[in-house]
Amino acid sequence: MTKNAPRAQEPTAPLMRILAERKREILEAIQDKFRDVRAEAEWKETREELGTGGIFEADTQQDIEFALIQMKAETLDQINQALSRLDEGAYGYCLECGEEIPERRLRALPFAIRCKDCEEALEALDVAEHRVRDRLVMVGSHVER
């Protein structure tokens, strides 16, 4: 099936609802995290003014909170891209091979951009690249000695 042909047997409305709901949940979670981080920052300032300890733990916790916000923002971006692909009629097709992504995969991961086979091949390539880089670093460190 080509990208220009409509997806067979699958209305886009349920997928749009899934994406929209996930988007709403993530936006709410990001807003909650920002409120938590702001409150923690205010508490940290109060502790600093009072001279109490625990600042290192607070900084570490704040770093974790920001990392979680970043992950949610990345997921939100993926959802927005999926909604754009839906509008363009390209949703549900693998960016690598052009084949239709199975409905089961899209229901589990509504912003999937690759079929399972292409995603696994890409992940295997990433693992291989990391191994090569690690070996180059090891060789480089032995040469420097």
GROMACS elastic network, one bead per residue, 0.5 to 0.9 nm:
[ bonds ]
;  ai    aj funct       b0    kb
    1     4     6  0.84145   500
    1     5     6  0.67410   500
    1     6     6  0.87422   500
    1     7     6  0.82861   500
    1    93     6  0.88793   500
    1    98     6  0.80815   500
    1    99     6  0.64870   500
    1   100     6  0.66795   500
    2     5     6  0.55824   500
    2     6     6  0.85308   500
    2    93     6  0.82378   500
    2    98     6  0.69073   500
    2    99     6  0.72599   500
    2   100     6  0.80543   500
    3     6     6  0.76804   500
    3     7     6  0.86699   500
    3    89     6  0.70705   500
    3    90     6  0.54703   500
    3    91     6  0.81553   500
    3    92     6  0.85899   500
    3    93     6  0.64761   500
    3    98     6  0.68766   500
    3    99     6  0.81321   500
    3   100     6  0.81927   500
    4    88     6  0.89414   500
    4    89     6  0.64846   500
    4    90     6  0.69586   500
    5     8     6  0.84910   500
    5    89     6  0.78932   500
    5    90     6  0.88530   500
    6    10     6  0.88776   500
    6    89     6  0.70227   500
    6    90     6  0.87777   500
    7    10     6  0.60740   500
    7    11     6  0.78008   500
    7    12     6  0.84559   500
    7    89     6  0.86429   500
    7    91     6  0.86305   500
    7    92     6  0.76322   500
    7    93     6  0.89888   500
    7   100     6  0.79314   500
    8    11     6  0.82219   500
   10    13     6  0.87888   500
   10    14     6  0.86811   500
   10    15     6  0.89653   500
   10   103     6  0.80586   500
   11    14     6  0.67344   500
   11    15     6  0.77623   500
   12    15     6  0.52740   500
   12    16     6  0.60462   500
   12    17     6  0.86294   500
   12    86     6  0.76910   500
   13    16     6  0.50310   500
   13    17     6  0.61727   500
   13    18     6  0.86664   500
   14    17     6  0.50392   500
   14    18     6  0.62342   500
   14    19     6  0.86795   500
   15    19     6  0.61520   500
   15    20     6  0.84493   500
   15   106     6  0.81008   500
   15   107     6  0.74453   500
   15   110     6  0.70449   500
   16    19     6  0.50977   500
   16    20     6  0.59249   500
   16    21     6  0.84134   500
   16    83     6  0.71612   500
   16    86     6  0.79674   500
   16   110     6  0.89409   500
   17    20     6  0.50401   500
   17    21     6  0.59303   500
   17    22     6  0.84202   500
   18    21     6  0.52284   500
   18    22     6  0.61265   500
   18    23     6  0.85212   500
   18   107     6  0.80765   500
   18   110     6  0.72923   500
   19    22     6  0.51208   500
   19    23     6  0.60227   500
   19    24     6  0.85904   500
   19    79     6  0.62646   500
   19    80     6  0.84310   500
   19    82     6  0.79080   500
   19    83     6  0.72976   500
   19   110     6  0.64947   500
   19   111     6  0.76674   500
   20    24     6  0.61585   500
   20    25     6  0.86474   500
   20    79     6  0.81350   500
   20    83     6  0.84282   500
   21    24     6  0.50670   500
   21    25     6  0.61971   500
   21    26     6  0.86394   500
   22    25     6  0.50804   500
   22    26     6  0.61689   500
   22    27     6  0.85812   500
   22    76     6  0.83016   500
   22    79     6  0.78883   500
   23    26     6  0.52130   500
   23    27     6  0.61326   500
   23    28     6  0.86084   500
   23    75     6  0.84882   500
   23    76     6  0.60412   500
   23    79     6  0.65979   500
   23    80     6  0.80125   500
   24    27     6  0.51715   500
   24    28     6  0.61970   500
   24    29     6  0.85969   500
   25    28     6  0.51985   500
   25    29     6  0.61482   500
   25    30     6  0.86514   500
   26    30     6  0.60548   500
   26    31     6  0.85119   500
   26    72     6  0.62301   500
   26    73     6  0.78114   500
   26    75     6  0.79565   500
   26    76     6  0.66596   500
   27    30     6  0.51185   500
   27    31     6  0.61767   500
   27    32     6  0.85765   500
   27    72     6  0.82023   500
   27    73     6  0.82886   500
   27    76     6  0.76735   500
   28    31     6  0.51059   500
   28    32     6  0.61129   500
   28    33     6  0.85866   500
   29    32     6  0.50177   500
   29    33     6  0.61016   500
   29    34     6  0.86072   500
   29    69     6  0.82501   500
   29    72     6  0.79548   500
   30    33     6  0.50488   500
   30    34     6  0.61829   500
   30    35     6  0.86422   500
   30    68     6  0.86205   500
   30    69     6  0.58462   500
   30    70     6  0.88629   500
   30    72     6  0.68537   500
   30    73     6  0.75927   500
   31    34     6  0.51431   500
   31    35     6  0.63032   500
   31    36     6  0.86792   500
   32    35     6  0.51101   500
   32    36     6  0.61939   500
   32    37     6  0.86317   500
   33    37     6  0.60179   500
   33    38     6  0.84677   500
   33    65     6  0.69516   500
   33    66     6  0.82336   500
   33    68     6  0.83746   500
   33    69     6  0.68301   500
   34    37     6  0.50637   500
   34    38     6  0.60658   500
   34    39     6  0.85106   500
   34    65     6  0.86016   500
   34    66     6  0.85711   500
   34    69     6  0.80158   500
   35    38     6  0.51506   500
   35    39     6  0.61386   500
   35    40     6  0.85519   500
   36    39     6  0.50998   500
   36    40     6  0.60467   500
   36    41     6  0.85318   500
   36    65     6  0.85901   500
   37    41     6  0.60423   500
   37    42     6  0.85891   500
   37    62     6  0.65885   500
   37    65     6  0.70497   500
   37    66     6  0.80954   500
   38    41     6  0.50662   500
   38    42     6  0.62712   500
   38    43     6  0.86335   500
   39    42     6  0.51344   500
   39    43     6  0.62063   500
   39    44     6  0.85842   500
   40    44     6  0.60004   500
   40    45     6  0.86134   500
   40    58     6  0.77372   500
   40    62     6  0.77779   500
   41    45     6  0.62652   500
   41    46     6  0.86579   500
   41    58     6  0.84695   500
   41    62     6  0.82205   500
   42    45     6  0.51673   500
   42    46     6  0.63309   500
   42    47     6  0.87592   500
   43    46     6  0.50263   500
   43    47     6  0.62226   500
   43    48     6  0.86013   500
   44    47     6  0.50857   500
   44    48     6  0.61223   500
   44    49     6  0.85879   500
   44    54     6  0.87267   500
   44    55     6  0.68693   500
   44    58     6  0.70417   500
   44    59     6  0.87696   500
   45    48     6  0.50315   500
   45    49     6  0.61466   500
   45    50     6  0.85950   500
   46    49     6  0.51010   500
   46    50     6  0.62336   500
   46    51     6  0.85418   500
   46    52     6  0.88209   500
   47    51     6  0.59178   500
   47    52     6  0.51981   500
   47    53     6  0.73294   500
   47    54     6  0.83986   500
   47    55     6  0.79614   500
   48    52     6  0.61463   500
   48    53     6  0.77824   500
   48    55     6  0.76703   500
   49    52     6  0.79112   500
   52    55     6  0.80227   500
   53    56     6  0.80341   500
   53    57     6  0.89504   500
   54    57     6  0.53311   500
   54    58     6  0.62810   500
   54    59     6  0.87656   500
   55    59     6  0.61527   500
   55    60     6  0.86087   500
   56    59     6  0.51151   500
   56    60     6  0.62306   500
   56    61     6  0.85930   500
   57    60     6  0.50582   500
   57    61     6  0.60702   500
   57    62     6  0.84886   500
   58    61     6  0.50296   500
   58    62     6  0.60369   500
   58    63     6  0.85755   500
   59    62     6  0.50064   500
   59    63     6  0.61761   500
   59    64     6  0.86703   500
   60    63     6  0.50712   500
   60    64     6  0.63273   500
   60    65     6  0.86873   500
   61    64     6  0.50697   500
   61    65     6  0.61995   500
   61    66     6  0.86961   500
   62    66     6  0.61896   500
   62    67     6  0.85864   500
   63    66     6  0.51724   500
   63    67     6  0.62004   500
   63    68     6  0.86869   500
   64    67     6  0.50524   500
   64    68     6  0.62446   500
   64    69     6  0.86627   500
   65    68     6  0.51194   500
   65    69     6  0.62564   500
   65    70     6  0.86746   500
   66    70     6  0.61458   500
   66    71     6  0.86541   500
   67    70     6  0.50309   500
   67    71     6  0.62548   500
   67    72     6  0.86881   500
   68    71     6  0.50956   500
   68    72     6  0.62469   500
   68    73     6  0.85769   500
   69    72     6  0.51095   500
   69    73     6  0.60906   500
   69    74     6  0.86320   500
   70    74     6  0.61952   500
   70    75     6  0.86706   500
   71    74     6  0.51182   500
   71    75     6  0.63178   500
   71    76     6  0.86252   500
   72    75     6  0.50353   500
   72    76     6  0.61071   500
   72    77     6  0.86219   500
   73    77     6  0.62195   500
   73    78     6  0.87018   500
   74    77     6  0.50272   500
   74    78     6  0.63430   500
   74    79     6  0.87299   500
   75    78     6  0.50013   500
   75    79     6  0.62607   500
   75    80     6  0.86776   500
   75   111     6  0.85791   500
   76    79     6  0.50397   500
   76    80     6  0.62252   500
   76    81     6  0.86354   500
   77    80     6  0.50558   500
   77    81     6  0.61923   500
   77    82     6  0.85975   500
   78    81     6  0.50622   500
   78    82     6  0.61708   500
   78    83     6  0.86788   500
   78   111     6  0.59753   500
   78   112     6  0.83901   500
   79    83     6  0.62096   500
   79    84     6  0.86200   500
   79   110     6  0.77548   500
   79   111     6  0.55625   500
   80    83     6  0.50767   500
   80    84     6  0.62550   500
   80    85     6  0.86842   500
   80   111     6  0.85857   500
   81    84     6  0.50087   500
   81    85     6  0.61939   500
   81    86     6  0.85643   500
   81   111     6  0.76716   500
   82    85     6  0.50106   500
   82    86     6  0.61222   500
   82    87     6  0.86862   500
   82    90     6  0.89183   500
   82    91     6  0.65032   500
   82    92     6  0.87134   500
   82   110     6  0.76074   500
   82   111     6  0.52034   500
   82   112     6  0.78338   500
   82   113     6  0.80004   500
   83    87     6  0.63251   500
   83    88     6  0.87014   500
   83    91     6  0.78572   500
   83   111     6  0.83276   500
   84    87     6  0.50798   500
   84    88     6  0.62405   500
   84    89     6  0.86283   500
   84    90     6  0.85374   500
   84    91     6  0.80859   500
   85    89     6  0.60202   500
   85    92     6  0.82461   500
   86    89     6  0.51489   500
   86    90     6  0.60046   500
   86    92     6  0.79485   500
   87    90     6  0.77180   500
   87    91     6  0.78870   500
   88    91     6  0.74412   500
   89    92     6  0.85751   500
   90    93     6  0.61865   500
   90    94     6  0.89850   500
   91    94     6  0.85613   500
   91   100     6  0.89530   500
   91   101     6  0.89048   500
   91   111     6  0.86906   500
   91   113     6  0.80735   500
   92    99     6  0.85387   500
   92   100     6  0.58285   500
   92   101     6  0.52096   500
   92   102     6  0.77434   500
   92   103     6  0.80221   500
   92   106     6  0.71790   500
   92   110     6  0.86785   500
   92   111     6  0.86421   500
   92   112     6  0.76740   500
   92   113     6  0.72648   500
   92   114     6  0.84626   500
   92   115     6  0.88617   500
   93    96     6  0.87649   500
   93    97     6  0.82749   500
   93    98     6  0.55151   500
   93    99     6  0.55043   500
   93   101     6  0.53153   500
   93   102     6  0.88669   500
   93   112     6  0.89334   500
   93   113     6  0.69736   500
   93   114     6  0.71363   500
   93   115     6  0.76948   500
   94    97     6  0.56719   500
   94    99     6  0.54576   500
   94   100     6  0.62152   500
   94   101     6  0.60155   500
   94   112     6  0.82428   500
   94   113     6  0.55219   500
   94   115     6  0.53986   500
   94   118     6  0.78781   500
   95    98     6  0.56733   500
   95    99     6  0.82730   500
   95   113     6  0.59440   500
   95   114     6  0.57309   500
   95   115     6  0.83703   500
   95   118     6  0.88743   500
   96    99     6  0.82859   500
   96   113     6  0.85167   500
   96   114     6  0.65722   500
   96   115     6  0.82765   500
   96   118     6  0.66221   500
   96   119     6  0.88415   500
   97   100     6  0.88636   500
   97   114     6  0.81366   500
   97   115     6  0.82211   500
   97   118     6  0.73963   500
   98   101     6  0.87287   500
   98   114     6  0.86479   500
   98   115     6  0.89371   500
   99   114     6  0.88294   500
   99   115     6  0.75526   500
  100   103     6  0.86772   500
  100   115     6  0.75040   500
  101   104     6  0.84468   500
  101   105     6  0.68662   500
  101   106     6  0.69633   500
  101   112     6  0.81481   500
  101   113     6  0.81532   500
  101   114     6  0.69238   500
  101   115     6  0.50515   500
  101   116     6  0.79312   500
  102   105     6  0.54668   500
  102   106     6  0.65349   500
  102   107     6  0.88472   500
  102   115     6  0.73969   500
  102   116     6  0.87985   500
  103   106     6  0.50083   500
  103   107     6  0.60818   500
  103   108     6  0.86007   500
  104   107     6  0.52237   500
  104   108     6  0.63510   500
  104   109     6  0.85557   500
  105   108     6  0.51300   500
  105   109     6  0.58330   500
  105   110     6  0.74378   500
  105   112     6  0.75453   500
  105   115     6  0.79130   500
  105   116     6  0.78826   500
  106   111     6  0.69633   500
  106   112     6  0.62820   500
  107   110     6  0.53837   500
  108   112     6  0.88462   500
  109   112     6  0.54962   500
  110   113     6  0.88803   500
  112   115     6  0.75863   500
  113   119     6  0.85813   500
  114   117     6  0.79685   500
  114   118     6  0.59447   500
  114   119     6  0.56336   500
  115   118     6  0.54768   500
  115   119     6  0.61047   500
  115   120     6  0.86034   500
  116   119     6  0.51205   500
  116   120     6  0.60670   500
  116   121     6  0.85615   500
  117   120     6  0.52217   500
  117   121     6  0.61844   500
  117   122     6  0.86647   500
  118   121     6  0.50089   500
  118   122     6  0.61309   500
  118   123     6  0.85913   500
  119   122     6  0.51103   500
  119   123     6  0.61831   500
  119   124     6  0.86264   500
  120   123     6  0.50341   500
  120   124     6  0.61195   500
  120   125     6  0.85799   500
  121   124     6  0.50897   500
  121   125     6  0.62236   500
  121   126     6  0.86974   500
  122   125     6  0.50451   500
  122   126     6  0.62581   500
  122   127     6  0.87346   500
  123   126     6  0.50023   500
  123   127     6  0.62619   500
  123   128     6  0.86500   500
  124   127     6  0.50983   500
  124   128     6  0.62144   500
  124   129     6  0.86453   500
  125   128     6  0.50549   500
  125   129     6  0.61409   500
  125   130     6  0.86574   500
  126   129     6  0.50805   500
  126   130     6  0.62426   500
  126   131     6  0.86950   500
  127   130     6  0.51674   500
  127   131     6  0.63169   500
  127   132     6  0.87800   500
  128   131     6  0.51101   500
  128   132     6  0.63026   500
  128   133     6  0.87103   500
  129   132     6  0.51324   500
  129   133     6  0.62102   500
  129   134     6  0.85895   500
  130   133     6  0.50752   500
  130   134     6  0.60520   500
  130   135     6  0.85581   500
  131   134     6  0.50533   500
  131   135     6  0.61539   500
  131   136     6  0.85938   500
  132   135     6  0.51135   500
  132   136     6  0.61716   500
  132   137     6  0.86551   500
  133   136     6  0.50377   500
  133   137     6  0.61924   500
  133   138     6  0.86070   500
  134   137     6  0.51306   500
  134   138     6  0.62196   500
  134   139     6  0.86563   500
  135   139     6  0.60726   500
  135   140     6  0.84140   500
  136   139     6  0.50489   500
  136   140     6  0.59536   500
  136   141     6  0.85206   500
  137   141     6  0.61222   500
  137   142     6  0.86889   500
  138   141     6  0.51666   500
  138   142     6  0.63691   500
  138   143     6  0.87587   500
  139   142     6  0.51948   500
  139   143     6  0.62598   500
  139   144     6  0.87936   500
  140   143     6  0.51393   500
  140   144     6  0.63476   500
  141   144     6  0.52546   500
  141   145     6  0.67540   500
  142   145     6  0.54575   500
